[in-house]
Amino acid sequence: MAEKLVVIGNGMAPGRALEKLFDKAPGTYEVTIFNAEPRVNYDRIMLSPVLSGEKSFDEIIIHGDSWYIDHNVMLYKGFRIDEIDRESKTVTASDGTTAEYDKLIIATGSVPIVIPVPGHDLPGVLTYRDLDDVQAMLLAAQSRGKAVVIGGGLLGLEAAAGLSDRGMDVTVLHLMPTLMERQLDPTAGHLLRKEVEARGINVITEANTKAILGDKKVTGIELEDGTVIPADLIVMAVGIRSNSAIAKNAGLTVNRGIVVDETMRTSDPDIFALGECAEAHGQVFGLVAPLYEMASVVASQLSGDESARFDPMVTATKLKVTGINLFSAGDFAEADGRDEIVLRDAARGIYRRLILEDNRVVGTVMYGDTSDGAWFFDLLKRGEDISDLRETLIFGPGYAGGAALDPTAAVAALPDDAEICGCNGICKGAITGKIAELGLTSLDDVRAHTKASVSCGTCTGLVEQLLTLTLGDAYDPAAVQPMCPCTDLGHDDIRRLIVAHELKTIPDLMQALEWKSSCGCAKCRPALNYYVLATWPGEYVDDGQSRFINERVHANIQKDGTYSVVPRMWGGMTSAKELRAIADVVDKFEIPSVKCTGGQRIDMLGVRKEDLPAVWADLNAAGLVSGHAYGKALRTVKTCVGTDWCRFGTQDSTGLGIRIEKFMWGSWTPAKVKMAVSGCPRNCSEATCKDVGIVCVDSGFDIHFAGAAGLDIKGTEVLTHVATEDEALEVIVALVQLYREQGRYLERIYKWAKRVGFDSIHASVVEDTDKRRALFDRFVFSQKFSQTDPWAERTEGARTQEFRPMADLSYMEAAE
Amino acid sequence: MNALSDWVDIGAVDDVPVRGSRTVKAPGDDIAIFKSADGSLFAVRDRCPHRGGPLSQGIVHGTSVTCPLHNWVISLETGEVQGPDVGCVKTIPLAVRDGRILLSAAALSRKVA
């Protein structure tokens, strides 16, 4: 029968211990977890990116609910254990729930220190510890008021940067003369301060808080020197202390934390403690690497490997604020017998300092360019004699020892057991081994198989260099041009992943594909909207706010903020009734210009936005509908008069043009699509410079495509010749559907054809008739959801408020 | 409501679409009211410092808007143009009370603007 293992706390350390335990000894224990936080195990290190909006909570979950189910773990969410009874070997939660244990792990973590100044308990005073704190800060940040962060250490600065990103006016108060003095020397602290201030965050050092002001809620803070800073939110990030009360009450030995021996056992051999609540070798630990090491020892001990010992290692620190690079490790205090090597390039904001003792690196501080951090850190951990490297040591492994300057030299120089990913304790050999063994070729592959670079991500560059080093030219991350600065993925990858992961909304997509910005930019949003729309017709709800204004208001914005309106004229044909309606609209709304377009239609220019719905209503009444002159969509099918009138005409080119336009209007495409049908090879409708063109001949129809007559001038390619109108329509529809599925947003047909190759297009829409039919059917299906006149929809009341100002305050002028 | 009060009510918070905007006619240039994805509201003069484009018609992303005419990106928080371009559009102090949007009256009058 399985032994009962109870875990108090569900943070990263016990999570890692259980992961390792299930690996080493599956089924040995029946596990119950009590978590005071009402949620699953998440990556606490990544709370700062959640605060700043670079990540969402879902992205930082380590173990989702299914993990607990898969491993048969009973997880009590939101249950705080009040008592451990070592006699009866039970734990009891505040609601009375009890559980028996054979082995117990205490992983209660730490509690943030609250400075007991007057006012510390006012609403509006927060600490920075868990997701609840982040959510409270996000709520407070909505006011975009003033925030004061007490504490200029790692957490305090991350909180300050996050709140500032969220629009708050932030001041950081720090007791010491320089920021992060425990991890940085004064010079690096000064550089950091300059960078923080450049982001609009005020920094006050040597600031001693006297009182937090406010009656019912926080209104400000007063310093010992009398300075008063107004604030709506105060975040205390001055440090943590081990959360060990429950262990103390149970009679376990507690000092600064719960005292454990090298096997991570407390003074009761059936009770382990790990994480920030534990004190080992007289120290308590707060960084993730030693805590994961503790977890590993606990897992080994529980699985019967009694030789496992916790041996605290030197740790390195990085700040997770986008755009600020700093790295520090070891001891960098000045002392007798120590010398230092300093590299300073103030203009580029680069600072590097190595502290040496007996020709060994004992400490390093890097600011600006931290790419060689892992190499220095490795020298430090090994205590290697650097006498031979000393002259060029400071320049990093690219120079040290006279090696050639190569961007991958730094990682190449690392031994196999050098740590690459500090969060997850993954060393170089583990990564290169997996790359070779499993034939991994991408960063995502490495992340999936090794867990390297999945937590804080600061080692991503190193992992990429390892890929380069192992694969050589086979790894070429730069081959793909990212869609925009919000992602590293290119258009084609994104289209592929939308299908593969069934991404059906823009937020889902940004979530799944790790978008770097909270809601994209003006470049990616319209592209994503098109991709998801074109992939999931009928399922995806079009996101108007991700469309360019022209597509949002079905008209073309002009330089003065007015719009131009172009009704559809099927195949370029019109009538007295339509022309009369247009004339009436021009008079009624005092439209200043009326012009013929190059696509055989009439353009009314200078329409005021607020008049648009009424203009459309009048045009609709005469049977005119939106011409989509504003859209990445089918524009016009230009025609000549063909056999109707022309003495040279060979086919009914006008009729075919109208038929195509009526069949295809309303479909969205990667870029605009212009077509034409000419009734004879004289080609009066200029079909041979269009995206798709048809030239009628006696024996049928020559279908052309991939022409251009804009930025580039290019004659069309002949795709095929068909005998009937029906066949012509099928080929053209299949061609456009293929373009809709493969084209990159804003890529015209001629560019798409050049990229994918004319032969591949010919193969899909001409040679392979099954494929052609399938493409045709997919287009027809998607048209079921696209052929609604947007003008009629909007004049019938859909979102008409958009066209009106929400208030008119022009009267205020008179009052002045 | 008179012009002498400190704040002018211009409508309900819900009147402004998320990641979208509405305009307010005002002395001088119109004012654009924006709502970002997280529901934060911003008010700036509806006129791009580049060629006077109506910012209210742009795509809203994060706390920025991209001008519909030439893709200048303007911070809604500071009014400053982002990236390589330079310029600034005037922001109008905005407050929310009981689900209503209020603008600072002082910032609205043409004299001050």
HADDOCK unambig.tbl for C-alpha pairs under 7 A between the chains (distance, minus, plus):
assign (segid A and resid 142 and name CA) (segid B and resid 40 and name CA) 5.96 0.50 0.50
assign (segid A and resid 167 and name CA) (segid B and resid 77 and name CA) 6.91 0.50 0.50
assign (segid A and resid 518 and name CA) (segid B and resid 62 and name CA) 6.14 0.50 0.50
assign (segid A and resid 519 and name CA) (segid B and resid 61 and name CA) 5.75 0.50 0.50
assign (segid A and resid 519 and name CA) (segid B and resid 62 and name CA) 5.73 0.50 0.50
assign (segid A and resid 520 and name CA) (segid B and resid 61 and name CA) 6.01 0.50 0.50
assign (segid A and resid 521 and name CA) (segid B and resid 61 and name CA) 5.22 0.50 0.50
assign (segid A and resid 522 and name CA) (segid B and resid 59 and name CA) 5.84 0.50 0.50
assign (segid A and resid 522 and name CA) (segid B and resid 61 and name CA) 6.80 0.50 0.50
assign (segid A and resid 522 and name CA) (segid B and resid 66 and name CA) 6.32 0.50 0.50
assign (segid A and resid 545 and name CA) (segid B and resid 19 and name CA) 6.16 0.50 0.50
assign (segid A and resid 545 and name CA) (segid B and resid 20 and name CA) 6.22 0.50 0.50
assign (segid A and resid 545 and name CA) (segid B and resid 59 and name CA) 6.58 0.50 0.50
assign (segid A and resid 546 and name CA) (segid B and resid 59 and name CA) 6.63 0.50 0.50
assign (segid A and resid 548 and name CA) (segid B and resid 59 and name CA) 6.59 0.50 0.50
assign (segid A and resid 549 and name CA) (segid B and resid 57 and name CA) 5.77 0.50 0.50
assign (segid A and resid 549 and name CA) (segid B and resid 58 and name CA) 6.34 0.50 0.50
assign (segid A and resid 549 and name CA) (segid B and resid 68 and name CA) 6.75 0.50 0.50
assign (segid A and resid 559 and name CA) (segid B and resid 53 and name CA) 6.92 0.50 0.50
assign (segid A and resid 559 and name CA) (segid B and resid 69 and name CA) 6.84 0.50 0.50
assign (segid A and resid 560 and name CA) (segid B and resid 53 and name CA) 6.85 0.50 0.50
assign (segid A and resid 561 and name CA) (segid B and resid 53 and name CA) 6.27 0.50 0.50
assign (segid A and resid 561 and name CA) (segid B and resid 54 and name CA) 5.89 0.50 0.50
assign (segid A and resid 802 and name CA) (segid B and resid 22 and name CA) 6.67 0.50 0.50
assign (segid A and resid 805 and name CA) (segid B and resid 22 and name CA) 6.24 0.50 0.50
assign (segid A and resid 805 and name CA) (segid B and resid 23 and name CA) 4.71 0.50 0.50
assign (segid A and resid 805 and name CA) (segid B and resid 24 and name CA) 5.15 0.50 0.50
assign (segid A and resid 805 and name CA) (segid B and resid 25 and name CA) 6.55 0.50 0.50
assign (segid A and resid 806 and name CA) (segid B and resid 10 and name CA) 6.89 0.50 0.50
assign (segid A and resid 806 and name CA) (segid B and resid 11 and name CA) 6.63 0.50 0.50
assign (segid A and resid 806 and name CA) (segid B and resid 22 and name CA) 6.17 0.50 0.50
assign (segid A and resid 806 and name CA) (segid B and resid 23 and name CA) 5.93 0.50 0.50
assign (segid A and resid 806 and name CA) (segid B and resid 24 and name CA) 5.59 0.50 0.50
assign (segid A and resid 807 and name CA) (segid B and resid 10 and name CA) 5.44 0.50 0.50
assign (segid A and resid 807 and name CA) (segid B and resid 11 and name CA) 6.95 0.50 0.50
assign (segid A and resid 807 and name CA) (segid B and resid 24 and name CA) 4.90 0.50 0.50
assign (segid A and resid 807 and name CA) (segid B and resid 25 and name CA) 6.33 0.50 0.50
assign (segid A and resid 808 and name CA) (segid B and resid 24 and name CA) 5.71 0.50 0.50
assign (segid A and resid 808 and name CA) (segid B and resid 25 and name CA) 4.54 0.50 0.50
assign (segid A and resid 808 and name CA) (segid B and resid 26 and name CA) 6.35 0.50 0.50
assign (segid A and resid 809 and name CA) (segid B and resid 24 and name CA) 6.98 0.50 0.50
assign (segid A and resid 809 and name CA) (segid B and resid 25 and name CA) 5.49 0.50 0.50
assign (segid A and resid 809 and name CA) (segid B and resid 26 and name CA) 4.65 0.50 0.50
assign (segid A and resid 810 and name CA) (segid B and resid 25 and name CA) 5.79 0.50 0.50
assign (segid A and resid 810 and name CA) (segid B and resid 26 and name CA) 4.31 0.50 0.50
assign (segid A and resid 810 and name CA) (segid B and resid 27 and name CA) 4.87 0.50 0.50
assign (segid A and resid 812 and name CA) (segid B and resid 3 and name CA) 5.98 0.50 0.50
assign (segid A and resid 812 and name CA) (segid B and resid 27 and name CA) 6.66 0.50 0.50
assign (segid A and resid 812 and name CA) (segid B and resid 109 and name CA) 6.56 0.50 0.50
assign (segid A and resid 813 and name CA) (segid B and resid 27 and name CA) 5.38 0.50 0.50
assign (segid A and resid 813 and name CA) (segid B and resid 109 and name CA) 6.23 0.50 0.50
assign (segid A and resid 813 and name CA) (segid B and resid 110 and name CA) 6.61 0.50 0.50
assign (segid A and resid 815 and name CA) (segid B and resid 3 and name CA) 6.45 0.50 0.50
